[in-house]
Structure formats: C-alpha cells, structure tokens
Amino acid sequence: MKRPSGNLWIDTFFPRKSTKMVPDRNLTGKTVVFTGGTDGMGRIALERLASMGADIHLVARNPQKITQVVSEVRAKGYSGALSTVACDLSVLDNVRQAAAEILKKCEQIDLLINCAGGNITERRLSSEGYELNFVVNYLSPFLLTELLLERVQSTPKARIINLTSATQQYGHLDLEDLHREKKWSIFSTYAQAKLCMIMHAEDVAKRLQGSDVTINCLNPGYIQSNLGRNLKGFERLFTNLFGRLAAPVWVGGERIVAVALDERYDGVSGKFIYEDTFMMPNPETRETEKVQQILNLSFEMTGLTRPQG
C-alpha cells in the first residue's frame, strides 16, 4: 500500500496505523509544560514523558479530568513531579494567569507542547469578542508560547511542539472576515486556526535562529480521538463512520514523543511534520504580506508588543 501523503481524504482511508516506539531515556530534571494532556494521544504522550522522569506541568480546564489524571499518573510511581495549572483556553485572561503561574514554578522549560484543541460546533465568541475556534486552536497557544518564550529560550536544546492537522492544507486565512461573521463553518474556522498556528511557528523559528531551541508543527495523522465529540450532522456521521479506520491513539502519542525527544529533530525548526515526514504546509504560509498581517493582528489581539527583527 502506498504511504499516505498528508492529504486529508487519503489519510482517512489509508492511515498508517503503526509507528516506532521511542526508546526510553532519562528525563530527570527536565521540565515539560503540556496542554491537552488529560485524554487521547496527549494523555499517552504525557504518561510516556512522566515514565522517563520528567517534571510535568499539566495545563487543563476540566477539574474532574485533572484530578483523575493526576491520581492515575501518580499511582504509577514515576519519579518526576506532576503539577497542574488551571486554565480555560477559551479565555485569554486565563492564559495570561496560567503563564504567570508557570513562570513562577519553572526556572526552565525544556518542552512546551501545545496539544490542546477543540471543535466548537456553532459560531460563538469568546469573552474578548473573538471567534471561539480561532481562540482555542490558535490565539491561546499563540499567547502561551509568546509569554513563555523567553524562559524556553533560556533553556538549552528546548523544543516547542504545536499539534496541527491535515485540515491546515485546506485552510484559508480570510483577513477580511477573520472571525467568520459572513460565512461560518466548523471546518473553515478550525482549518484557518491550524494554518495560523503554522504561520506563527515559522515566525518564532526565525527568531530562534542561531540558538539550539526549536519549534515545529506536528500533524500526527488520522488518529482516534475525542476531538469530534461535539460534532453534529454530517461531520459527526463522517467521524463515526470513518473513525474506525484511524490509527490507535497510542500511535499519535508516540509521534508526539518522537518530535519531543528524537535526535533526528535536533536543530530542526520551523517545519511541518506529517507523522514522521517533513512536508510543505499550505501555500498561504508563503504569502509574506498575509503572514505579516496575521502576526501583527495576533499580537494586537493578545495585547502584546511584537518583537522587532
């Protein structure tokens, strides 16, 4: 069978359902900040890193899930510490508070893994007035990354990993209707957010040039997940029908761990990785003027000053 190519539809029908396990290594003394680690492949990756001795700061919203994860992971007796940071990623003020708490707790950040995401099934606005899919899937990880970036930069060989998806390839950044007031759909808003995430990662990679700190975007492939649990209508039917074709959740978790630890990604930055292969992302990422516009808007919307250079 020909290997999938990163095409959304090909991935659905021909997902690669296996991957190499990343060998265990000693992560004692390493600090990980992890969003989206309460279930699915994020949970798998979090437990793998914890099993190697990493100190993990889990950023999550749901108190019940947080309590359950902490209890179950600690019960396994891993040597690393596991602490939690409460944060609702749909509220930018929550992200600011979470970042401040993390900076107080962490003298170093060896891994920042932006795994959290979601599909909001109707057009809703955040408390700041921004379209909610855009906030949860892009603007919040943008803000968290920027607020933690200096601490990450000060940590030798640190890595930032953004979880994206095949939908970015079909995303369109509409600067005239960024929050989709004229025409809204789950697919278009989610795809636009993941496209913006890649644009931001490429910008951060340029700022990190000359250092041994890296940032990359990972599409783990078509993986069984809870991401579509809130979908309705055709989208839910599609997910239920073809979800059985997806690779098991541990495969996605292992691919996250690979990008976090594998030596073959040493010094690699600003790349889009599909499963374990470097691929070119959406052509809009090469539209310089559009990229600069969304970056300027992102800094403006989050109340940050854009770095010079």
N, C-alpha and C positions, 0 to 999 in steps of 0.2 A: 504493500500500500504506500502510495506517495505521501510523504510527510506533509502535514498541514502547513499553510503558508502565511498565516496571520489574517486571512480573510474570515470575516465573521461567520459567513454561511458554511465555508469549508470546515472551519474549526468545529462547528456544531455537529456536522455529520461524520467528521473524521478526526476527533480529538486524540491526541497522544495520551494514552492512559497510564503511562509509566514514566519513571524518571530515576536517575541515580540518587541514592541516598548520600547526603553529605557526611563525610566521616566526622565523628565526634572530635572536638578539640577543647582545650581548657580555656574557658572564658571567665575564669575567676578574676575579679577586679574590673571587668568590662561593664559598662553601663548602657542599657537599652531603654529608649523611650518608644513605646508601642501603642498606636491607636488601632482599634478594630481587632483586639486580641481576645475577645470574650467568646467567640464561636467561630466555626468554619475553619478555613485554612489559616486565618490569623491565629486562632487558638492553637492549631497544630504547630505553627512556627514558634509561637511564644513558648510552648512547652519544650520544644527542642532546644531553644536557646537557654531556657531555665535549667534543663537537664545537664547542660555543659557548664553551669556555674555562674551564668551572667546575672547581674543585678538588674531587675526589670521594673520599670515604672509604667504601669498599665493605665492608659488614658481612656476612660469609658464613661458612659452616661447612665446605664441601667444599674441601679443599686443591687438588685437581686442577682443579676448576672455577675457583677463584680464580686459579690460575696461568695457565690458558688465557685467561680474560677479560682479565687484566692484560696479558698478552703481545699479544693481538689488538688491544686498545684502544690500547696504547702504540705499536704498529706503525703506526697511522694518523696519528701525529704531531700529535695535538691538543696545544694549548698548555697546558692545565690539568694539574695533577698528579693522579695516581690512586694512592691508597694503600689498603691493606686492613687490616681489623680482624677477626681470627679470633673467631668466636662461634657456639656451638651454642644456638639459641634455645629448645631444649627444656630447657635448664638455666639457672635464674635466676642462679646464681652467675657463669656465663659472661656473661650480660647485664650484670651489675654490673661485671665486669672490662672488658668492651668499652666501657661508658660511661666508665669511668675513663680508659681509653686515649684515647678520642675527646676528652675534656675536656682532656687533656694536649696533644693535637695541634691542637685547634681553638680559636682565640680568638673565633671567631664561627661560627654555624651559620645559614646563610640558608635552607636547605631540609632538612627531616627527612622522608624518605619511607619509611614503613613498608609495604613491598611484600611482604615475606617471608610465607609461609604454607604450609600443608600439610594433607593429609588422612591421618591415621593410621587404618589400616583395622581396628584392633581396640582394645578398651579396654586402654590401658596407662597407667601412672602415671609421672610424672616423678620424678626423684631426691628432690624435695621432697614427693612424695606427692599431686600434683595430676594430674587427668586431662590427658593429653598434648595432645589437640586444643585444649583450653582454654588450656594454657600457650603453645603455639606460635602460635596465632592470636589470642590476646588478652593473656594475662598478660605475656608477654615484650615486645610492643610497648608495653603499658601502662607497664612498668617502665622501658624505654629512654626513652620520652617523658618520664616524670617525672624521671628522672635528668639528662636533657639540657635540661629545660625552662628553667631559669634562663639557660643560655647562649643558647638560642634567643630568649628574651625580650629579651635584651640586644642582639640583632641587629635593626636597623631593617627593617621590612617582611618579616620572616622568615615562612615558611609551613611548616606541618606537614600532611602528607597521609597519610591512612590508607587502604589498599586494603581494601575490603569487597566484598560480593557481594549478589546478589539473594536469597540464602538468608536474609539477616537478616530479611527481611519475614515469614518463616515461623518464625523462631526463637522459642523460649520460654525465658525465664530462670527456671529452677527452683531457687529458693534452698534448697529442702528436699533437693534431690538434685543439687547443683551439679556434682559430678564423676561423675554418672550411674552410681552403684552399682546402682540398682534396674533401670533400663532404659537401655541404651546403643544408639546408632546413629551411624554416621558423620554423617548429615545433621543430626541433632538437636544433636550436640556442636559441629559446625562452625558451624551457624546460630546457636547460642547465643553462641559466641565472637564472631562478627561483630556480633551485636546488642550485646554488651557493649562492643565497640570503639566503636560509635556513642555509647553512653551516656557513655563516658569522654570522647570528643571533645567532646561537648556541655558537659560539666563544665569541661574545660580552656578552652573558648571563653568561658565565663562568667568564668573567672579572668583571661583575657586582655583583657576588655573595657576600653576606654579606651586601648589600645595599638594599634599598627599591625601586630601579629603575629597570625596567623590559624591555625586548624586546621579541616580539613574531611575528610569521608569520601567516597571515590570508589568507585562501582561502575562499572567501565569497560564493562560489558555482557558479552554472551556472547562470549568471546574464546578462540581456540585457545590452549591452554596445556598444561603438564605437570602441572598440579595434581592431575589424576586418575590419574596414572601408577601409583599403588599400590592403586587400587580393585580390588575383586573382585566377582564375581557380577553382579547386576542393575545395580549402579552402574557397573561397568566396561562392560557391554553398552550401557547408555544413553549413556555418554560416547563410546564408539567409534561408535555408530550416528548420533548427532546432532552429534558434534564437527565433521563436515564442514560443518554449517550455520553454525558460528561465524564471526565476523569474523576476519580475519587478525590475526596477533599485532602487527603494526606499528600497527594501529588502537588497540589497548589501550595501547601505549607512547606513542602520540601524545596520547591522552587524559590520561595521567599528566602529560606535559609541559605540556599546556594548563592543568591545575589548578595546576601549579607556577609557570607564568610569565604566563599570560594576564592582561591588565589588567582584564578583566571580573570577575576574582575578587579584585581589590584590596579590602581591608576586609571581605570576606565571610568569616564564621567560624561554626563550629558547624553547618554544613549537610551534608546528604546529597545527593550529586550522582550522578545516573544518566546515564552517558555525558557529556552536557554540559548537563543539565537539573536544576534543583533539584526534589527530590521529598520528600515526607514519609516518614520511615522507619517502622519497626514501631511500632504504637501503644504498645507497652510502654515505649518511650523517654519517654512522657509520664506514666508511673506513678511519681510522685515518690518515694514511700516505697520502692518496689522499686529505683529507681535509686540512692537514697542507701545502701541496704543493700549493693548490689553494689560500690559505690565504697568503702564502709568495709571490706568484705571484701577488696577488691583491695589496698588499702593495707596491710591486716593481713597478707595472704599474701605480700606482697613485702617486708615489714619496713620500710615507710616510714611516716612520720607524715603524716597528711592535713592539707593546708593549711587554715587557718581562713578562713571567709568564703565 
